[in-house]
Amino acid sequence: MAHAESDEHEDHMPSKSSIKRWLTTTNHKDVGILYLITSIFYLVFGGVLALLIRLELLESGSTILSGAAYNQVVSAHGLIMLFFFISPFAFAFANYFVPLQIGAKDLAFPRLNALSFWLYFFGGALFGSSFFLGGGSFSGGWTMYAPLNSPAYMPAVGSTAAVLGVMLFVISTTVSSVNFLTTLHSMRAEGMRIRDLPIFSWSILLTVWMMLFAFAALLAALILMASDHIIGTTYFTTTVAGSGSFLWLHLFWFFGHPEVYIVLFPALGVLGEIFKTFTGNRLAGRKWIMIALGLVAVQSFIVWMHHMFLTGLNFQTKTLFMATTIAISLPFDLMIFGFIYTMIKGKIRLTTPMLYGIATLVLFIIGGITGVFLGAIPLDYNLRGGYWVVAHFHYVMFGGAAALVGAIFYWFPKMSGKMYNRTFGKIQFATFFVGFNLLYFPLFFAYEMPRRVFVYETSIKMYHNIATVGGFILGLSVLMIVGIMVHALKYGDDAGDNPWQAWTAEWSVSSPPPLENFSGTPSFKSGKLSMLNPATDGSGTEAETDGGHAVEEEHTDHASLTPFLISLSMFVMFLGLSGVHQNVQALHDGDPATTATIAPLYAAVAGIGGVGMLLSLVWFGFEGFSAPAPLNVNKWPFEGVEQNKLGVWIFLLSDIVVFGAFIGASIFMRFAYGWQEWYQDLIPEAHVTMPGLINTYLLLTSSFAVVMALVAIEKNSKKGLVGSLVATFALATGFLVNKGLEWQHLFHISTDAFPEGWGLGTNIASSTFYLTTGMHGLHVILGMLILVFLIYRAWFDDAYMEDDRPVEYFGLYWHFVDIVWLFLFPLFYIL
Amino acid sequence: MTTQVPVPVAGSWDGLIAQAGVDGTSDIFGQLFLAFIVAGTLVGVVVIAYTLQKAYKNRSEDGETKSDTPDMGEIPPLEGGGKGKKLFLSFGASAVIVITLVGWTYFAGFIPMEQGPSEQQVEDQLDVTVTGFQFGWRFNYPDGEESLGRLTVPNDTVVRFDVTSDDVMHNFGLPYFDRRSDAIPGQITEMWIYPQETGTYTAKCYELCGSGHSQMAAQVEVVPKNEFDNWGNGTEQ
């Protein structure tokens, strides 16, 4: 079994040595490796930026970097490490090992999984290229506070490109969340209840639930910010009662605090796996660790205002958020003790991964204790925005990432089939640990120094210099990881199936695992892993689709180029969008003439990207593609919900948060301005109820038409089906035409109050109106594109008469879009 | 500490301990911080030492794992490896420490800080509006005086600040007085200090605000009361 090289399984896939394989693969293990390599690249990228920071800090006020360049480096370091390194690094392992741990052949939607990767890949590429576009990259810190983040203060094309790069990454995480949630909730092999998940898979389950909601809030915030940059809305430049700044603070930290746990949880899951394996014990208080993790995941959404203790919140709010903050620290105590007690009566092998495990505990304990300081408001009053915070969160987040470095040493033998040189591993660990503490511990002593500055008192020079030395040692240790792995791939001994004598399911298969993971249908029904019908080798599975149409052929392709193409064209489109607005200057001191010539160029690029995206989406829809259908699965709590339907529902959940954030933002800004004054001062009389009312009727009727389509399928009437879908399309067209007329009119009114018309950037009321209803309009357009596809397939391919699920799921989406309108209509037309 | 005192040595524990004895209203931070350092170090050392001791004591001498590890691919019992009682005892202890510490800061620190010294405690009070801009600080006094980059306040007087910003977010921080506050455009944030020694200190910006952020500082002069009373009459530089 040790050398069941995957050749025999690879008949549907190009060979691993060809580039085509890596561009078209949808296999979760391949995608995991792609994530791993790409995220390590970003670790090096972000690390080089960090070393630039350390060099700049060798002397107070040194001039290696200018003030503007320093801000860009600081910002990019944070954004890259948080978005393009840690989470993707964790999801390299999640991709590779979650299906193996739960007895699945792949994720629920393999093509979407590849899409997630490529969106991440090109998001990073766009972010990286932002340095080379006019004016340099984003320079407002990874927290991107408003109004510094708005084009008035950050007009460069590069800064907008960086934001859009992050946005691509956020889209990628949303797709991933839907995929992993569907997988974990509907593809566990029989006998594995949700509470039976191995600790790593459990941590990923909670991570993706947090991601689904938290990243939706960030997506909304980024769309608002990007629209300020690209189409000239005024969300974050609105200063009435500080509303623009506060809107960003709330939206960002509603995402930002869960984000801390999103990057930390996979590390805790790895920690659990490593502690189990190398102590030979089960986790102490496993149930309580799992419950504690679950509690933190829920609580993470009610602590965000502790990042705002200095913004002038009132006494009660501060008290409340201090209490929730203490409350969220308690489950962590329980977890940490659980991990420590797992060692009791164990027989601990101090291998490299275990050393990393213990180190992570130590680092996390230091990070946790120093975090309690920040939860105490009187201390936060003098620690916030300074180096205490810097030191603390590096201990927590990078300390957590130490477990993920341990994960490389733990799982590399499984992924490659090769064992690395264990002595090298331990040397690498020692280098990492020494470098880490030299780098971050002295920074606690510099707690009075503000973050993100390069001027400091000579009295703390020593701390900075020690940190700089530590930084370079840590950097060296990262290179050593790469060196050790390359060395092992070349010269390493065969690792065998289970070199660590571990007992989670991924260790039961060969190293590396075969393409379809298990030689049969896994089952945990007997209390441990066993194979049903091991002989059939998976050929008994039915073809299943993941959003395209059902495929009849026996051997359809398991490779697809469309995820790559969709992502590439979105990259091109976003690149173009970053430079289209006239406010966006090509250079910091760019003269208007240059801007005028460059903007159309960017617009053309955006157009090419948009067309490319449309074409590749069409290809995606028509492409034959088979995903393994899960057999014998355990689906609690979603028994009876078909897999694709579950995916649609989960996606809609995140979309609810996005719209919730948009609607919330409108209400928030209006409250800050004054509910009545808003109506009197900011909205022209020409903005009347009638167009909205007509559109309400049109949309409701269109929902009815979708229901009629399903009825027609039941009556087996193809004409009825096509007719109803066409009617839906026509009503949606009516909706958009009506909206277009309304907008045209409002754009060009000329009254005393609004002599220049009521455009997107006229005031904050017009911004919220156009952007929120515009987002809804985009959803309508997207629905219409799907409708065209459905109508085509129903008419030419006689589709859906046997299997009406695609129409039903489209209906779910369409009804959702209608319901959103039912919130928007009163908000923007009546109140 | 009379004149020409640079910003106190960051991280100088001696300085902190020395300050901890001063009047309760003005040095809440120093006392709480010290207590947290002591308690945090203690807890950290004990827990980390315990962890390392357990790892060392239970190490495998022969490089082999236990003979009775669970079966491959087992569904683990919910309780896992047990030890629930021990777990909850330590959890309880840690919870008590954390809640006590933070609760104490709430009553001994947060509430007095929010209320500020009462008028019985301190008779003299000065209100100053602080406005951050790219890249400096403007100070407006009740008598209409305005000063750029230099804050002058009387000693032994409670100084209350209304902090705001002209453009982007800044953060007005007075490291010597252990207090920071966000400066948000369109919004006023309040904070106060109670200087008890004359001297020259520094105000810094603690929120990234643009290319000049690193250099964005102001001088803070604490002068004797009688000197300050004259200062408003045109004797300032």
Interface residues (C-beta under 8 A of the other chain):
Chain A: G61 S66 G67 A68 Y70 N71 V74 S139 G140 G141 T143 Y145 A146 P147 L148 Y153 G191 M192 R195 D196 P198 T239 V240 A241 G242 S243 G244 S245 F246 F278 T279 G280 N281 R282 L283 A284 G285 R286 K287 W288 I289 L310 T311 G312 F315 K318 T319 M322 I326 S329 L330 D333 L334 I336 F337 G338 I340 Y341 T342 M343 I344 K345 G346 K347 I348 R349 L350 I358 L361 V362 I365 I366 I369 T370 V372 F373 G375 A376 I377 P378 L379 Y381 N382 R384 G385 G386 F444 F445 A446 Y447 E448 M449 P450 R451 R452 V453 F454 V455 E457 S459 I460 Y463 N498 W500 Q501 W503 T504 A505 W507 S508 F524 G527 K528 L529 S530
Chain B: P6 V7 P8 V9 A10 G11 S12 I28 F29 L32 F33 F36 G40 V43 G44 V47 I48 Y50 T51 L52 K54 A55 N58 R59 S60 G63 E64 T65 K66 D68 T69 P70 D71 M72 G73 E74 I75 P76 P77 L78 E79 G80 G81 G82 K83 G84 K86 L87 F88 S90 F91 S94 A95 V98 I99 L101 V102 T105 Y106 G109 F110 M113 E114 D167 V168 M169 N171 G173 P175 D178 R179 R180 S181 D182 I184 P185 G186 Q187 I188 T189 E190 M191 K204 C205 Y206 E207 L208 C209 G210 S211 G212 H213 S214 Q215
